[in-house]
Structures are given as structure tokens and as C-alpha cells.
Amino acid sequence: MYLLFPGRHHLMSSFQFSYLQNLIESGLYQAQDVEGEVIDQQHTIEGVVFAVTSANHSGTKRNPIPFYLRAMMIQEFCKELTVPCYVYGIDDVGHVPNFAAYTVKQIRHQSDLSLDLNPNNTYVICSTSVHNMYQELGYKVLPAELKDAQKQVFETELPWDMVEQIAASPQWQHDDNITLKIHASTQQIWQTYGLAEKVKNILSDPIIGEDGDITSSRDYNTYVRQMDEIAEIKFKETSPYILPGRIGDIGCAVGSWIKQASDDSKLRESDFYGIEVARQLFDICNQRKHNGEFSNPNVFFAQKNAVTSLVFEKNAMNTIHTSSLTHEIESYGSRNDLLSFIQNRYDELVSGGVWINRDVIGPENGDQEVYMLLNEEDGSNDAFDQQFTDSKALSAHLKGLSTYSRFLRFTKDFRQTEKGDY
């Protein structure tokens, strides 16, 4: 019998270790499933299979830690268990009703068919609503932290709760309310790789959404084509000001500006660093590098938040380039976010270095009143200011509004946190 443990696994808890250890030692005998039924048979546990979901996501609010570090955490966690442990990364495929079946198929494929998990040889450990998907496939589910599935009552905090506690605590290593709940292997990985500060920066980012998108509704295919089409224009406008050496492009999108710069013979001895926070665009940058699309081999990409923190070393960069970015920082964030961004760039430049900022500017006579004719017949005019906790539901609601109602919603939402009059 195998134990399948799906989850994002950004943190392994002391509770999880004790729970697994008890299941392995007892062979599941007298354990309770998620429905409260007692298992009255003893099984030999052959191994624990960790399915690390959203393995292709990192640097996002839902998945701040990359898969390789999560896998390292699990392997260290398993060293004290007495059965083999397996770690498989499961890519995010969106909200699909058969994600449980997809996970099991991925494990079978990645294990070269050696792990054929099914309801006859596997129990699932799951404390979230995902357990319903596995139950529909016929799996018995063990509840872990979940004490009452109907009332959603938990015996102890979930690992993600602890992740948020660490991010909110400047001295979490010295807080027994946190450290006693986290397995020692996780503490070691978090401290070694400085994950607390990274997670804190990502969770406090005012611009990106939970899955690393600037917005939930942007058409990235169109966006990518537009970036490539105007890259040559951007580079011609900015190239006279570029100082060779260490050159950074923040908000590099799909690396189009860096591609143009790496073709410039005057910059052949330079190193290029692209910073992109949106997950889809960052993935494209790396794919382009793998494809050999950059003339200069010294091109490096990173997924970082340039608003709340430095993305380069202090006094390290000769040139920093940004394009069509600063207006988004102020629009999606605030004036203070923009000022913080500017200060970070100043700190990163060497003495005499240059920041090239290409962006839209306000029109002349910006205070002049402008009258707009807005269509009230091309959509709904009901509940334009309705609030949603789910971004997809909000997107669908906005699409159904008339042009007039969308404008009213914009005037309400724009820079809402600043409580200003615009």
C-alpha cells in the first residue's frame, strides 16, 4: 500500500511528520479516513509519494518557492521516515475537474510506469477540498490536519498558514509559536536559502496576482507579438544612452530589448540581466535563451519583484532600462510604490550609471475637462461596483458590463488604496 500526498508543499510541518510516522508504524490500522470511518485492516506501507502541484510555478503569491527547493525540503523531511519516499512535480494545468486523475497519470508517466497508483493500492492524504476529486475516483482519503470535513475545522494550522506567519514575522527563527510547528528540515532549507525574505517580498507585491500575472485578463499572445514588433523602435530610441558593462532590463517581457542589445557589436563585452515578474513572460524568456536566440551568451533572466526590493546588487549596474513600466507601478500600486522603485534603481547603479526610462507621459493641459460619450447599451448597468473575492468571477462580471458601467467601475477602483480624488 502506498500513501499519496498531493499539495504545493512550501513547508513541511512537525504535525505532518508525526502523522506520517504513525501511519507507517501502524500500517493504517485504526486510522480514520476523511469521512470518520475507522480502517480496521493493517497494511504494509511500501512508500510515500509526494505530488508537488504547481511545480512549474515559482515567484508567485500562491507558489513563491521553486519546485527544486520544495523537493529538497521533502527529501530532507523523509530522511527520518522508514519507508522510501518519492517526489514528483505536477505542472499547473488550470482549474480542471479531473486534476486528481491527471496527477496520478503524471506520476505513472514520470516513474516510467513503476508507480501505478490506484484505489486498490493507494490511500490519499489530503486536508483540502481537493480530497473530493480523489474520492470521486474511488480513493480512500486520510484527513491529516482536517478534523471535520463538513465544518472545515482543522486540528492544527495548515502549512500555508505557517508560511504566511513566517512572512509576517521579522524574527520567526526565535518564535517558538512558529518554529515548534515546523519540521527541522524545512527550517534548515528556509534559513540556508533565505526564503523568508523572498516570500515576504512576493506576498507583499502590490502589482501581480496570485499566479504571477500582472492581471488575470491580459492576452499574453497578443502582448508578446506587440513586444517583438516594437522592440527595434525601442532599442533605436534608447541605444545612444546605453553604457556598456552590466546592463539590466527590468520588466523585460519576452526579452525583446535584450535580444536587440545583444546584437549590438558595441555591447559585445557586456552582460545582460533581464528581470520579469509575470510568470508566463519569464518562461518565454528562458525558452528563448534555450533556443539560442541571443547573440551574447552572457544573458541571464530572473523572476523578481523590483518594486519592494532590489533586484541587482547595490552599486553594480552600468545601465538599467525600463519601458512602459513605471506607469503600471503607479496605476496598479501607488505613488509610494513608484518612489520605492526609483530609489531601488538609484541604489543599484554605479556612480555615473544611467537609468533609461521609456514610458508614457501625461498630456499637455492635463487638468482640462474632457467630455466622454459612453455606451450604455452594450452591456449590463446593474451592480457595477459589486465586490468579488475570486478574480475570475470579477473578470466575467466586468466583461458583462456596458462601456458606461465599466468606466464607473474604473473611477471607483483606480488607486483605491490611496483614497485620493481622481
C-alpha positions as CSV (number, residue, x, y, z in Angstrom):
1,M,0.0,0.0,0.0
2,Y,1.2,3.5,-0.9
3,L,0.4,6.9,0.6
4,L,-0.1,9.6,-2.0
5,F,0.4,13.1,-0.5
6,P,-0.5,15.8,-3.0
7,G,0.0,19.5,-2.3
8,R,2.0,22.6,-3.0
9,H,4.4,21.7,-0.2
10,H,6.1,25.0,0.5
11,L,6.7,23.9,4.1
12,M,6.7,20.6,5.9
13,S,5.3,20.6,9.4
14,S,6.1,18.7,12.6
15,F,2.5,17.6,12.6
16,Q,2.8,16.1,9.1
17,F,5.9,14.2,10.2
18,S,4.2,12.7,13.2
19,Y,1.1,11.9,11.2
20,L,3.1,10.0,8.5
21,Q,5.2,8.3,11.0
22,N,2.2,7.0,12.9
23,L,0.5,5.7,9.7
24,I,3.7,3.9,8.7
25,E,4.2,2.3,12.1
26,S,0.6,1.3,12.5
27,G,0.1,0.2,8.9
28,L,-3.0,2.4,8.8
29,Y,-4.7,0.2,11.4
30,Q,-7.3,2.2,13.4
31,A,-6.6,5.3,11.3
32,Q,-9.7,7.4,10.3
33,D,-10.4,8.5,6.8
34,V,-11.9,11.9,5.9
35,E,-15.4,10.6,6.5
36,G,-14.6,9.4,10.0
37,E,-14.6,5.7,9.2
38,V,-12.0,3.6,11.0
39,I,-9.7,1.4,8.9
40,D,-9.7,-2.0,10.6
41,Q,-7.1,-3.6,8.4
42,Q,-3.4,-3.4,8.6
43,H,-1.4,-2.7,5.5
44,T,2.4,-2.6,4.8
45,I,3.3,0.8,3.7
46,E,5.6,0.5,0.6
47,G,6.3,4.1,0.2
48,V,5.1,7.7,0.4
49,V,4.6,9.6,-2.9
50,F,4.7,13.4,-2.8
51,A,2.9,15.0,-5.7
52,V,4.2,18.6,-5.7
53,T,1.5,20.6,-7.5
54,S,2.1,23.9,-9.4
55,A,5.7,22.6,-9.9
56,N,6.1,24.9,-12.9
57,H,5.2,28.0,-10.8
58,S,7.6,30.0,-8.7
59,G,7.9,33.5,-7.5
60,T,4.1,33.9,-7.4
61,K,1.9,34.6,-4.4
62,R,0.4,31.1,-4.5
63,N,3.8,29.5,-5.2
64,P,6.6,31.7,-4.0
65,I,9.2,28.8,-3.7
66,P,10.5,27.0,-6.8
67,F,9.9,23.3,-7.2
68,Y,13.6,22.3,-6.7
69,L,13.7,23.8,-3.2
70,R,10.3,22.2,-2.3
71,A,11.7,18.9,-3.5
72,M,14.8,19.3,-1.4
73,M,12.7,20.1,1.6
74,I,10.7,16.9,1.2
75,Q,13.7,14.7,0.7
76,E,15.3,16.1,3.9
77,F,12.0,15.7,5.7
78,C,11.8,12.0,4.6
79,K,15.3,11.0,5.8
80,E,13.8,10.0,9.2
81,L,11.0,8.0,7.8
82,T,11.5,4.3,7.5
83,V,10.0,3.8,4.0
84,P,11.0,5.0,0.6
85,C,9.7,8.5,-0.4
86,Y,9.2,9.7,-4.0
87,V,8.8,13.3,-5.2
88,Y,7.2,14.2,-8.5
89,G,6.4,17.6,-9.8
90,I,2.9,18.2,-11.2
91,D,2.6,21.2,-13.5
92,D,-0.3,23.5,-13.1
93,V,-3.0,23.0,-15.8
94,G,-5.6,25.4,-14.5
95,H,-8.9,24.6,-12.9
96,V,-9.9,21.2,-14.3
97,P,-12.4,18.8,-12.8
98,N,-10.1,15.7,-13.3
99,F,-6.9,17.1,-11.8
100,A,-6.7,14.1,-9.5
101,A,-6.7,11.7,-12.4
102,Y,-4.1,13.9,-14.2
103,T,-1.8,13.8,-11.1
104,V,-1.9,10.0,-10.9
105,K,-1.2,9.7,-14.7
106,Q,1.7,12.1,-14.3
107,I,3.2,10.0,-11.5
108,R,2.8,6.8,-13.5
109,H,4.5,8.5,-16.5
110,Q,7.3,10.1,-14.6
111,S,8.1,6.9,-12.7
112,D,8.4,5.0,-16.0
113,L,5.3,3.1,-15.1
114,S,6.8,1.7,-11.9
115,L,4.2,3.5,-9.7
116,D,0.7,2.6,-10.9
117,L,-1.3,4.2,-8.1
118,N,-5.0,3.2,-7.9
119,P,-7.7,2.9,-5.3
120,N,-6.7,-0.7,-4.6
121,N,-3.1,0.1,-3.6
122,T,-3.1,3.7,-2.5
123,Y,-4.5,5.9,0.2
124,V,-4.5,9.7,-0.3
125,I,-3.5,12.2,2.4
126,C,-5.3,15.5,1.8
127,S,-6.7,18.2,4.1
128,T,-8.2,20.5,1.5
129,S,-11.2,20.4,-0.8
130,V,-9.1,18.6,-3.4
131,H,-9.9,15.4,-1.5
132,N,-13.3,15.3,-3.2
133,M,-11.6,14.7,-6.6
134,Y,-9.8,11.7,-5.3
135,Q,-12.9,10.3,-3.6
136,E,-14.8,10.5,-6.9
137,L,-12.1,8.3,-8.3
138,G,-12.7,5.7,-5.6
139,Y,-9.7,6.6,-3.3
140,K,-9.9,6.5,0.4
141,V,-8.7,9.8,1.8
142,L,-6.9,10.3,5.1
143,P,-7.5,13.8,6.5
144,A,-4.2,14.9,8.1
145,E,-4.9,18.3,9.7
146,L,-8.6,18.2,8.7
147,K,-10.6,17.4,11.8
148,D,-14.2,17.9,10.4
149,A,-14.7,17.9,6.7
150,Q,-18.2,19.1,6.8
151,K,-17.5,22.1,9.0
152,Q,-14.0,22.7,7.7
153,V,-12.5,22.5,11.2
154,F,-8.7,21.8,11.4
155,E,-6.8,20.1,14.2
156,T,-3.8,22.4,13.7
157,E,-2.6,25.1,11.3
158,L,-2.1,24.2,7.7
159,P,1.4,24.6,6.3
160,W,0.4,27.6,4.2
161,D,-0.8,29.3,7.4
162,M,2.7,28.9,8.7
163,V,4.2,30.3,5.5
164,E,2.2,33.5,6.0
165,Q,3.2,33.6,9.7
166,I,6.9,33.4,8.7
167,A,6.5,36.1,6.1
168,A,4.9,38.4,8.7
169,S,7.4,37.7,11.5
170,P,10.8,39.6,11.3
171,Q,12.3,37.2,13.8
172,W,10.5,33.9,13.1
173,Q,13.5,31.8,13.9
174,H,13.2,32.9,17.5
175,D,9.4,32.5,17.8
176,D,8.5,29.2,19.4
177,N,4.9,29.6,18.3
178,I,6.3,29.1,14.7
179,T,9.4,27.0,14.9
180,L,8.0,24.2,17.1
181,K,5.3,23.6,14.4
182,I,7.8,23.5,11.5
183,H,9.9,20.4,10.9
184,A,13.6,20.9,11.3
185,S,14.4,20.0,7.7
186,T,12.2,22.9,6.5
187,Q,13.7,25.3,8.9
188,Q,17.2,24.4,7.6
189,I,16.2,24.9,3.9
190,W,14.4,28.2,4.6
191,Q,17.4,29.6,6.5
192,T,20.0,28.3,4.1
193,Y,18.4,29.9,1.1
194,G,16.9,33.0,2.8
195,L,13.4,32.0,1.8
196,A,11.6,34.1,4.5
197,E,12.7,37.4,2.9
198,K,11.9,36.2,-0.6
199,V,8.5,35.0,0.4
200,K,7.8,38.2,2.3
201,N,8.7,40.3,-0.8
202,I,6.5,38.3,-3.1
203,L,3.4,38.2,-0.8
204,S,3.6,42.0,-0.3
205,D,3.9,42.7,-4.0
206,P,1.1,45.2,-4.9
207,I,1.1,44.6,-8.6
208,I,1.0,40.9,-9.5
209,G,-1.9,38.4,-8.9
210,E,-1.8,35.1,-7.1
211,D,-0.4,33.2,-10.1
212,G,2.3,35.7,-11.1
213,D,0.2,37.6,-13.7
214,I,0.1,41.3,-13.9
215,T,-3.6,41.0,-14.5
216,S,-5.9,38.0,-14.8
217,S,-7.3,39.1,-18.1
218,R,-4.3,40.1,-20.2
219,D,-4.0,38.3,-23.6
220,Y,-0.3,37.2,-23.4
221,N,-0.2,36.0,-27.0
222,T,-1.1,39.5,-28.3
223,Y,1.2,41.1,-25.7
224,V,4.2,39.0,-26.9
225,R,3.6,39.9,-30.6
226,Q,3.4,43.6,-29.7
227,M,6.6,43.5,-27.7
228,D,8.5,41.9,-30.6
229,E,7.1,44.3,-33.1
230,I,8.2,47.4,-31.3
231,A,11.5,46.1,-29.9
232,E,13.6,47.6,-32.7
233,I,12.0,51.0,-32.3
234,K,12.6,50.9,-28.5
235,F,16.2,49.9,-28.9
236,K,16.9,52.6,-31.5
237,E,15.5,55.3,-29.2
238,T,17.4,54.1,-26.2
239,S,20.7,52.8,-27.6
240,P,22.5,56.2,-27.6
241,Y,22.3,56.3,-23.8
242,I,23.4,52.7,-23.0
243,L,26.7,52.4,-21.1
244,P,28.4,49.0,-21.7
245,G,29.1,46.7,-18.8
246,R,26.4,45.2,-16.6
247,I,23.1,46.0,-18.3
248,G,19.7,45.3,-16.8
249,D,16.3,45.3,-18.3
250,I,13.5,45.4,-15.7
251,G,10.1,44.4,-16.9
252,C,11.9,42.7,-19.8
253,A,8.7,41.0,-21.0
254,V,9.9,38.4,-23.5
255,G,13.5,39.7,-23.7
256,S,13.0,41.6,-27.0
257,W,15.0,44.6,-26.0
258,I,17.8,42.5,-24.7
259,K,17.8,40.5,-27.9
260,Q,18.3,43.7,-29.9
261,A,21.0,44.9,-27.5
262,S,22.9,41.6,-27.6
263,D,23.2,42.0,-31.4
264,D,25.0,45.4,-31.0
265,S,28.7,45.0,-31.6
266,K,29.5,47.9,-29.2
267,L,28.0,45.9,-26.3
268,R,29.6,42.5,-27.1
269,E,31.6,42.6,-23.9
270,S,28.6,43.4,-21.8
271,D,26.5,41.1,-19.5
272,F,22.7,41.4,-19.8
273,Y,20.2,40.7,-17.0
274,G,16.5,40.5,-17.7
275,I,14.0,40.9,-14.8
276,E,10.4,39.8,-15.3
277,V,7.8,39.3,-12.7
278,A,5.0,37.8,-14.8
279,R,5.3,34.1,-14.9
280,Q,4.3,33.5,-18.5
281,L,6.7,36.1,-19.9
282,F,9.6,34.8,-17.7
283,D,9.0,31.3,-19.0
284,I,9.2,32.6,-22.6
285,C,12.5,34.4,-21.8
286,N,14.1,31.2,-20.7
287,Q,12.8,29.3,-23.6
288,R,14.3,31.9,-26.0
289,K,17.6,31.5,-24.2
290,H,17.4,27.7,-24.6
291,N,16.6,28.2,-28.3
292,G,19.9,30.2,-28.7
293,E,18.1,33.4,-29.8
294,F,20.6,35.8,-28.1
295,S,23.8,36.6,-29.8
296,N,25.6,37.2,-26.5
297,P,25.8,34.1,-24.3
298,N,26.0,36.2,-21.1
299,V,22.2,36.7,-20.9
300,F,20.6,35.9,-17.6
301,F,16.9,36.0,-16.6
302,A,15.3,36.2,-13.1
303,Q,11.8,36.4,-11.8
304,K,11.8,39.1,-9.2
305,N,9.8,41.9,-7.7
306,A,11.6,45.2,-8.5
307,V,9.1,47.4,-6.5
308,T,9.6,46.2,-3.0
309,S,13.2,45.2,-3.2
310,L,16.5,45.4,-5.0
311,V,16.9,43.1,-8.0
312,F,20.6,43.8,-8.6
313,E,23.4,44.3,-6.1
314,K,24.0,47.8,-4.9
315,N,26.4,49.9,-7.0
316,A,26.6,47.1,-9.5
317,M,24.8,48.2,-12.8
318,N,26.1,50.5,-15.5
319,T,22.8,50.7,-17.3
320,I,19.2,49.9,-16.2
321,H,16.5,50.0,-18.8
322,T,12.7,50.1,-18.2
323,S,10.0,50.6,-20.7
324,S,6.2,51.1,-20.2
325,L,6.6,50.0,-16.6
326,T,6.6,53.0,-14.2
327,H,3.0,54.0,-15.2
328,E,1.8,50.4,-14.3
329,I,3.5,50.6,-10.9
330,E,1.6,53.7,-10.0
331,S,-1.6,52.6,-11.6
332,Y,-1.8,49.1,-10.0
333,G,0.1,50.2,-6.9
334,S,0.6,53.7,-5.5
335,R,2.8,56.7,-5.7
336,N,4.8,55.4,-2.8
337,D,5.4,52.1,-4.7
338,L,6.8,54.2,-7.6
339,L,9.1,56.2,-5.3
340,S,10.4,52.9,-3.8
341,F,11.0,51.6,-7.3
342,I,13.0,54.7,-8.2
343,Q,15.1,54.6,-5.0
344,N,15.9,50.9,-5.7
345,R,17.2,51.7,-9.2
346,Y,19.3,54.6,-7.8
347,D,20.9,52.3,-5.3
348,E,21.7,49.6,-7.9
349,L,23.6,51.9,-10.3
350,V,27.3,52.6,-10.2
351,S,28.5,56.2,-9.8
352,G,27.8,57.7,-13.3
353,G,25.5,54.9,-14.2
354,V,22.3,55.6,-16.2
355,W,18.7,54.6,-15.8
356,I,16.9,54.8,-19.2
357,N,13.2,55.0,-18.5
358,R,10.9,54.9,-21.6
359,D,7.3,55.4,-20.7
360,V,4.1,57.4,-21.5
361,I,3.8,60.9,-20.0
362,G,0.8,63.0,-19.1
363,P,-0.8,65.2,-21.8
364,E,-0.4,68.9,-22.1
365,N,-3.2,70.7,-20.2
366,G,-3.8,67.7,-18.1
367,D,-6.3,69.4,-15.9
368,Q,-8.6,70.4,-18.8
369,E,-12.1,68.8,-18.6
370,V,-12.8,66.2,-21.3
371,Y,-16.3,65.0,-22.1
372,M,-16.8,61.4,-22.9
373,L,-19.7,59.7,-24.8
374,L,-20.1,56.2,-23.2
375,N,-22.4,53.5,-24.5
376,E,-25.0,52.2,-22.0
377,E,-26.5,49.7,-24.4
378,D,-23.6,47.3,-25.0
379,G,-23.8,45.5,-21.7
380,S,-25.3,45.5,-18.2
381,N,-25.6,48.5,-16.0
382,D,-26.5,46.6,-12.8
383,A,-24.2,46.4,-9.8
384,F,-21.2,47.8,-11.5
385,D,-19.5,48.1,-8.1
386,Q,-20.2,44.6,-6.9
387,Q,-17.2,43.1,-5.0
388,F,-15.7,39.7,-5.7
389,T,-13.1,37.6,-3.8
390,D,-12.5,35.4,-6.9
391,S,-10.6,37.2,-9.8
392,K,-12.1,35.0,-12.5
393,A,-15.6,35.9,-11.3
394,L,-14.7,39.6,-11.3
395,S,-13.3,39.3,-14.8
396,A,-16.5,37.7,-16.0
397,H,-18.6,40.4,-14.3
398,L,-16.5,43.2,-15.9
399,K,-16.9,41.7,-19.4
400,G,-20.7,41.8,-19.0
401,L,-20.8,45.5,-18.1
402,S,-21.6,48.2,-20.5
403,T,-18.9,50.7,-21.5
404,Y,-20.5,53.3,-19.3
405,S,-20.6,51.0,-16.3
406,R,-17.0,49.9,-16.8
407,F,-15.9,53.5,-16.7
408,L,-17.8,54.0,-13.4
409,R,-16.1,50.9,-12.0
410,F,-12.7,52.2,-13.1
411,T,-13.3,55.6,-11.4
412,K,-14.1,53.6,-8.2
413,D,-11.2,51.2,-8.3
414,F,-8.3,53.3,-9.7
415,R,-5.6,53.7,-7.0
416,Q,-8.3,52.8,-4.4
417,T,-5.8,52.2,-1.6
418,E,-4.6,55.8,-1.7
419,K,-8.2,57.1,-1.1
420,G,-7.5,60.1,-3.3
421,D,-9.7,62.0,-5.6
422,Y,-9.0,61.3,-9.2
